[in-house]
């Protein structure tokens, strides 16, 4: 019997009525001849509520262990209610916390990484016709402490379980119909994609598309586990994410991703000497701050302007760090801009089609939008622009690359 792993997010289990709808969908999958493992998030905004309570009391590194204990209670409520609903509908079901499944993680509380998953109990349940309902986002370390997997943790739980148990497919149910060519809230004519490659989804996720978290896509790609993103509220096929099919002609551009939550910093008058990049970015990295795009320009006087982007929430911290770095390396000054946006074109078809970058730049030029930074990979082109031009730029690019049309 094939195994299907289904994951339902917070909006999908927000009320007991929503949970009943999820139960009916799960039962339909079982009746279609599949064994089913269901992974659920906390109900609605429960995680936000718990996070607010934690912050009222006070969160710091010494309390991270207790924060994990608190935050995992939301999923415990969801799995119990869904299992009870399935049982009351006449089907065998059993709920599991991350610790009961034995989702073994490291001890990095609030951002733990999965190390191993014990599947014996789940396999036994499935063999007996039981629907296994597993709490997402959580695990335990070797000392039996409760841990959480950080942002996107329930997606990671579902994909990891699917890989560990050899599922046929991992289905991620959410409040949208699938992965779109662009955010429908910005582009009214955005189209739901039928299929994407792992590479494309990974780029879209890392560049701002919030349908799936990057970690879950990385895991699915590593183990070649097909992912399907679909709606828990409508009967739609959704978007299948799988390995590249060489028999299919790939679209040049599959989608546009963007993010508003970045900031740009520039250190001017930097000496052009070996090791200078490390002396600037080393202290930033030591502060556990992730750097995204980097540009270095050398002037005629043998000094450089060193520019990079970070998450907007880290902007003030990085400014403080760089003020000290500037004195240490005898550079000019630190300039910053917290009102930028990053826009990315993604598509495996770029590999075999030239001129995508020049077309992108022309479209933005025609709209009088200045490009501040550029970054490219084999299947992605990203630019940084002034935040106020974000929606205009996305709509113009979406139209120019005809992403609203089937087969674009």
N, C-alpha and C positions, 0 to 999 in steps of 0.2 A: 504494500500500500504506500502510495506517495505521501509525503509530508508537506503541508503548506504552513508557513509561519505568517501570521497576520499581526500587524501592529496598529493600534488605534491611539491617536493622540488625544490630548485633553479636551478639545472641542467635540470629539466623537463620543466621549463618555461623560459629558458635562452634567447630565441629569440621569435619573433612573429611566426615564423614557428613552433617552439616547442609548443607554446601556441595553435596553430591551431591543432596540434596533440593531445594535452590534451583535447581540446574541442570535438574532434571526439570521444575520449574514454569516456568522460562524457556523450555525447549524446547517445552512444551505451548502456551505463548503464541505462539511462532513458528509452530508447526504449525497453529495456528488462523488463520493468515494475516496476522499482524502482524510488522512489523520491530520489533526489541527493543533497547533500551538499558538496561543494568543498572547501577545505582549501588550500591556496597556500602560498609559501614563496616568498621572493624577487627574481627578475630575476638574475640568474647566480651568479656573484661575487659582486652584488650590495651591500649586507650587509657589505662585506669587504671594499668596496669603501667608504661607509658612515662612517664606523668605522675609517678609515684612516683620513677622513676629521675632525671627532670629535677630534682625537688625535692631529692633526695639530693645532687646536684651543686651546686645553687643556682640559683634562677630570679630574675631581675630584668630591668629594661627593657633592659639591655645584652645580655642573652642571649636575648631573645625571638626573634630571627631563628633562632638555633640550636634553640630549642625547637620551632619550626615544622618544621625539617628533621627533628628526631627524631620528632615526633608523626605525621607523614605516612607513616612507614614501616609503620605498622599496616595502613593501607588498601592499600598497595602489595603486601603479602603476600596480602591477600584477593582483589584483582583477578587476580593471577597464578594463584592456586589455582583460582578459579572458571573463568577462561579455559581453563586446562589441563584441568579436568574436562569442560567443554563440548566441547573438541576430542576428548578421549578417548571421548566419547559419540557422536562422529561428526558434529559440527557445527562450522562455521567460527566462530571467536571471536577477538577481539583485546582485550588489556587496555590501558588508558590511565591514566596518572597525570593529575592536574589540569593539570600543565604541558604534557603532550603533547596534551591536548584544547585547551589554551590557554584555561583559565578565568581570564581576566584580572581581577585585583583591585587594590585600593589597597595601600599598603604598611604598613597597621596590623597588624603581626604579632600572632598569636593571636586576632585579632578582625577580620579583613579583610572588606571589602565587595566584592561582585562588581560589575565594571564592564562586562564584555563577554564573550561566548563565541564562539569560532570553531567553526563546525559543518561546514566543508567536508569534513574527514577522516571525521567521523562519517557524514555523508550518503553519502559514497563507499562506506564500509563497508556501510551498510545496503542500498544499491543492489546490492551484490555478495552479499547474503545473509549477511553477517557479523554476529554478535551482538557489539555493542560493550559492553565491561565497563569502567566508569569508576570511579575512586577518588573516594569522597565526601569532603567536608570540606576540600578543598584547592584551591589555585590557584597562580598566579604573578603577581608584579607586573611593571611595565614594565622593571625591571632584572633580570628572570629569577630573582628570589629566590622561594623556596618560601614560600607563605603558608597559613594555616589560617583557616577561616571562623567559628571559635568554636562555642559550644554549639548543637547542632541543625544543624551544618554539612552533614551528609550529606543531610538532608531538603531543605535549601536547594539543594544541588547538583542533586538530582533534579528539583525543581520548576523551577529555572532552565533546565536542559537541556530539559525538556519544553516550556517556553515558547519557548525559542530555536529549537527544531526543529519546533514546531507539532504536538506529539503529540496523539493522540486523548484520552489520559488519563494521569495520573501515579499510579501505584499504590505505596503505602507499606506494605510488609510488615513485621510486627513479631511480638511474642509474645502479642498479644491479638487478639480477633476483630474489633475495630473500636472506635468511640468509644461509651462507655457513658453512660447517664443520670447516673451517679455512679461513683466508684471502687468496683468490686466487692469490694475488700478491706474497705471500710467498710459498704457496703450489699449484702447478699447477694442482694437481689432486683433489683439494678441491671440494666437492659435495654440490649442493644446496639442502637444507633440505626441505622435504615435509611438516613437522609438528614439532612444538616445544610446550612445556608447558610454561605457564606464568613464572613458577619458573626458568626454563632453560634460557629463554630469558632474564629474569631479571639478572641472574648471568652473562650471556654472555655480556649484555650491561654494567653492572657495572665493569666487568673485562677487558674492552677494545674494545669489538665489537661495532663499530660505526654506525651500521645500524639503530638502534633505540636508543633514549635517555631513560635513566633509569626512569625518571619521568613519561613518557608516558606509559611505561610498568607497573609501579606500579599502575597507575590509571586504566589501562585496567584490571589488575589482581583483583583489589579491586571490580570493578563492573562487572567482568566476561564478558568483551566486547571482542569478537573475533577480532584479528588483522590479517591482511594479508599484507605481504611485497612482493612487486612485481616490475617489471620493467615497466617504462612508455614508453620504446622504443621497447619492444618486447612483443608478446602475449605468456606469460608463466603463469603457475598457481601460482608461487611464494611460499612463506612459510606461512602456517597458524599457528598462535600462539593462543592457547586456553587452557582451563582447561585440566587437566590430564584425559585421557580416560583409565579407569581401564581395559577395554576389550582388549586394545592393549598392546603387549609386547614391553616394552621400551628398546631402545638401552642402553648399559652400559654407553657409552660416546656419547653425541650428537654433541659436538663441542669443539674447542679450541679457546680461546680468549687470547689476549696478549696486553700489553701496554709498550711502550718505554719511556713514559713521567713520570717516577717515579724516586725518589732519596731516598737513605738510609742514616740515621743518627744514630750514636751510642754515648751514654753518658757512659763513662767507670768509674769504681770505685764508683758506686752509693751505698750509705748505704742501707742495706736491712731492712727498717723500714716502718711501716704503713704510707700510704699517700704519699709515694715518687713518685709514678706514676703520681698522680695528680699535684705534684709540678713541674714535668717535662712537662707534657702535658697541664696543665692549661694555662700557658702563650701562648702556641702554639694555643690552642683553642681560647683564647682571641684575637689573631691576625686574627681570622676568617680563619684559615688554617685547612684543613681537613687531618686527619691522617688515613692511610690505615692499613697496617699490623704492628703488635707489637710483639716483642719477648723479654723476660727478662730471663737472665741466672744468677743463683746464684753461686758464687765461694766459695771455701773452707774458705776464710777469711771473709765470711759474707758480701761481697760486690757484686754488680751485674753490668752487662753490659746491658743497656737498649737501645734496637734498635727499630726503627720504620721507616716507609716510608711515604713520602708525594709526592705531585705533583712536578715535576722537576722545574716548574716555581716558586715554593715557597721555593726552596732549600736555596738560599742566605738569605732570610728573617728568615728562621728557624735557620740557623747557627748563625745569629746575636742574636736571642732570646736565644738560648741555651748557648751561651758564658756567658750571664748574669746569667742564671739558674745554671750553673756549679759552679760559685762563691758562689751563694746563698745557694746551698745544699752541698757545700764542696765536690764535686765529682772530678773525675780525669780530663778527657779531652773530647772534642767533636771530633768525627771522622765522615767523610762523604764520600759518593760515589754517584756521579750524573750520573754514567754510568751503571745503572742496568736495567733489564727488568723483568716484571712479566708475567708468563705464567699460564693459568688456564685450567684445564680439567673440563667440565661441563656435567652432565647427571643425570636424575632422576633414571636411572638404577643402579647407585651406591648404592642406598638404599638396594638393594637385592643382590649385588655382592661384595664379599670380594676380596682383593688383588689388587685393582686399584692403590692404592698409591705405593705399593711395585713394581708393574710393571712400573709405571711412573719413580720411582727412579732408577730402573735397566736400563731403556732405556737411561736416562741421564748419568748414570755412564758409560755405554758402549760407550758413545760418549765423555767421559772424561769431562763432564760438571759438575762443582761444584754447589751444591744447597746452597744458602746463608740463605734463610728463607723459612718457610713452613706455610701455613694457610689452614684449611679445614672447610668445612661445610657439611651438609648432602648430597648435590649433587654437590660439587665442591672441587677441590684440586688446590691450587695455590702455585707456587714456585717463588722465586726471584733468578735470575742468572745474570752473567755478560752479559751486553748488546751485546757484540760481538758474543755471542753464541745463540742469540735469534732465528734466522731463522733456524739454524741447529737443535735446540731443537724442534721447532714447526714441522718441516718436519719429524724428527725422531719419535715424538709422534704420528703424524697423520698417519704415516705408521704402527707403532707398534699396534695401536688400530684399524687399518683397516677402517679408516673413509672414505676412497675413495670408499668403497664398499657398495652397497645398502643393507640395513638391518643390517649394522654394529652397 
